[in-house]
């Protein structure tokens, strides 16, 4: 039996912005930037409110799977 590749999550929702109120909005969906070094250090890299990518503690977020059409539209936005 062929094993399916694991689902890649491109998006996450912010659960906690304490100390980063200008950079993150609770309840907002953020695009994930893959970063193996960040993951090793229990961080997640996202494009924040400044439009730049920064690493934040993973406990501030929950990765989500979106319907394919929604994901495609959000990934096409620069």
Backbone as CSV, one residue per row, in Angstrom:
resi,resn,N_x,N_y,N_z,CA_x,CA_y,CA_z,C_x,C_y,C_z
1,UNK,0.846,-1.184,0.000,0.000,0.000,0.000,0.886,1.240,0.000
2,UNK,0.599,2.158,-0.914,1.379,3.384,-1.024,0.948,4.385,0.034
3,UNK,1.920,4.965,0.705,1.640,5.950,1.754,1.466,7.326,1.130
4,UNK,0.411,8.013,1.524,0.153,9.368,1.044,1.117,10.343,1.699
5,UNK,1.596,11.357,0.949,2.459,12.358,1.590,1.675,13.098,2.665
6,UNK,2.373,13.523,3.706,1.691,14.233,4.785,1.157,15.579,4.296
7,UNK,0.046,15.974,4.868,-0.592,17.240,4.514,0.277,18.402,4.951
8,UNK,0.537,19.312,4.039,1.301,20.504,4.375,0.309,21.593,4.760
9,UNK,0.480,22.149,5.948,-0.375,23.259,6.369,0.294,24.563,5.997
10,UNK,-0.394,25.345,5.196,0.134,26.622,4.760,-0.390,27.777,5.601
11,UNK,-1.403,27.486,6.434,-2.044,28.557,7.186,-2.231,28.171,8.646
12,UNK,-2.298,29.198,9.483,-2.476,29.019,10.909,-3.326,30.170,11.422
13,UNK,-4.004,29.962,12.522,-4.812,31.023,13.121,-4.152,31.433,14.433
14,UNK,-4.116,32.720,14.699,-3.503,33.245,15.916,-4.464,33.070,17.094
15,UNK,-3.940,32.474,18.162,-4.719,32.258,19.379,-4.329,33.208,20.506
16,UNK,-3.108,33.760,20.432,-2.585,34.579,21.530,-1.589,35.583,20.961
17,UNK,-1.849,36.869,21.153,-0.931,37.910,20.668,-0.303,38.717,21.809
18,UNK,-0.392,38.213,23.020,0.138,38.933,24.177,1.601,39.316,23.966
19,UNK,1.866,40.615,24.065,3.214,41.133,23.863,3.524,41.453,22.406
20,UNK,2.638,41.048,21.503,2.840,41.269,20.066,1.577,41.851,19.424
21,UNK,0.871,42.695,20.165,-0.410,43.231,19.713,-0.310,43.975,18.385
22,UNK,0.820,44.631,18.112,0.987,45.362,16.856,1.332,44.421,15.701
23,UNK,1.819,43.228,16.019,2.283,42.295,14.993,1.282,41.199,14.654
24,UNK,0.442,40.832,15.627,-0.485,39.719,15.454,-1.883,40.095,15.913
25,UNK,-2.898,39.542,15.228,-4.291,39.742,15.624,-4.898,38.389,15.976
26,UNK,-5.466,38.280,17.169,-6.123,37.043,17.586,-7.277,36.748,16.624
27,UNK,-7.364,35.494,16.191,-8.428,35.068,15.292,-8.110,35.243,13.818
28,UNK,-7.016,35.902,13.508,-6.653,36.132,12.113,-5.875,34.942,11.568
29,UNK,-6.093,34.646,10.289,-5.373,33.578,9.604,-4.083,34.159,9.042
30,UNK,-2.977,33.460,9.312,-1.654,33.874,8.831,-1.051,32.796,7.949
31,UNK,-0.301,33.235,6.967,0.401,32.314,6.072,1.670,31.812,6.756
32,UNK,1.881,30.504,6.729,3.075,29.890,7.305,4.199,29.891,6.277
33,UNK,5.390,30.268,6.721,6.590,30.181,5.910,7.388,28.993,6.456
34,UNK,7.567,27.934,5.641,8.315,26.770,6.147,9.716,27.166,6.630
35,UNK,10.082,26.702,7.815,11.382,27.021,8.406,11.751,25.902,9.376
36,UNK,12.597,24.985,8.916,12.970,23.826,9.733,13.674,24.236,11.023
37,UNK,14.521,25.259,10.965,15.235,25.715,12.158,14.251,26.252,13.193
38,UNK,13.277,27.013,12.748,12.257,27.532,13.661,11.494,26.374,14.300
39,UNK,11.095,25.384,13.490,10.339,24.243,14.005,11.107,23.496,15.092
40,UNK,12.403,23.317,14.882,13.239,22.633,15.873,13.204,23.373,17.207
41,UNK,13.087,24.695,17.143,13.074,25.537,18.334,11.666,25.883,18.806
42,UNK,10.675,25.086,18.353,9.269,25.274,18.725,8.747,26.665,18.379
43,UNK,9.155,27.117,17.181,8.696,28.400,16.646,7.988,28.143,15.326
44,UNK,7.154,29.091,14.941,6.487,29.043,13.651,6.724,30.385,12.969
45,UNK,7.104,30.348,11.707,7.382,31.574,10.958,6.143,31.935,10.153
46,UNK,5.645,33.148,10.360,4.457,33.631,9.656,4.716,35.032,9.110
47,UNK,3.895,35.418,8.149,3.920,36.791,7.661,2.975,37.569,8.564
48,UNK,3.541,38.509,9.340,2.732,39.221,10.339,2.124,40.496,9.766
49,UNK,1.599,41.338,10.649,0.909,42.561,10.234,1.815,43.572,9.526
50,UNK,3.119,43.463,9.716,4.048,44.380,9.038,4.279,43.954,7.584
51,UNK,3.823,42.732,7.240,4.049,42.207,5.904,5.357,41.450,5.788
52,UNK,6.098,41.379,6.882,7.377,40.659,6.914,7.169,39.327,7.629
53,UNK,8.105,38.398,7.406,7.984,37.121,8.105,8.842,37.120,9.357
54,UNK,8.248,36.645,10.432,8.913,36.548,11.738,8.533,35.225,12.388
55,UNK,9.380,34.748,13.282,9.112,33.512,14.014,8.521,33.849,15.382
56,UNK,7.471,33.125,15.724,6.797,33.280,17.006,6.651,31.900,17.640
57,UNK,6.424,31.861,18.946,6.217,30.594,19.647,5.000,29.868,19.077
58,UNK,5.145,28.559,18.884,4.059,27.775,18.283,2.782,27.783,19.125
59,UNK,2.900,27.966,20.451,1.697,27.945,21.290,0.756,29.111,21.002
60,UNK,1.206,30.090,20.259,0.365,31.237,19.900,-0.571,30.937,18.734
61,UNK,-0.389,29.778,18.083,-1.099,29.484,16.844,-1.677,28.082,16.834
62,UNK,-2.620,27.872,15.907,-3.154,26.541,15.631,-3.215,26.400,14.107
63,UNK,-2.470,25.431,13.576,-2.463,25.210,12.129,-3.830,24.729,11.677
64,UNK,-4.236,25.186,10.498,-5.554,24.834,9.978,-5.430,24.359,8.540
65,UNK,-6.374,23.526,8.150,-6.475,23.064,6.775,-7.685,23.757,6.165
66,UNK,-7.463,24.448,5.080,-8.539,25.182,4.421,-9.004,24.416,3.190
67,UNK,-10.225,24.662,2.741,-10.671,24.068,1.487,-9.727,24.506,0.358
68,UNK,-9.446,23.617,-0.565,-8.482,23.874,-1.637,-8.728,25.201,-2.377
69,UNK,-9.960,25.541,-2.774,-10.167,26.816,-3.477,-9.777,28.035,-2.631
70,UNK,-10.063,27.980,-1.335,-9.718,29.088,-0.437,-8.197,29.178,-0.305
71,UNK,-7.550,28.028,-0.109,-6.095,27.983,0.012,-5.426,28.556,-1.238
72,UNK,-5.906,28.166,-2.413,-5.321,28.638,-3.666,-5.427,30.160,-3.788
73,UNK,-6.571,30.713,-3.422,-6.752,32.163,-3.488,-5.804,32.859,-2.512
74,UNK,-5.737,32.373,-1.269,-4.874,33.014,-0.278,-3.394,32.888,-0.636
75,UNK,-2.985,31.775,-1.227,-1.592,31.607,-1.635,-1.234,32.484,-2.836
76,UNK,-2.241,32.898,-3.624,-1.967,33.734,-4.796,-1.827,35.214,-4.446
77,UNK,-2.209,35.590,-3.221,-2.119,36.980,-2.772,-0.704,37.262,-2.279
78,UNK,-0.118,38.308,-2.773,1.238,38.679,-2.316,1.186,39.651,-1.194
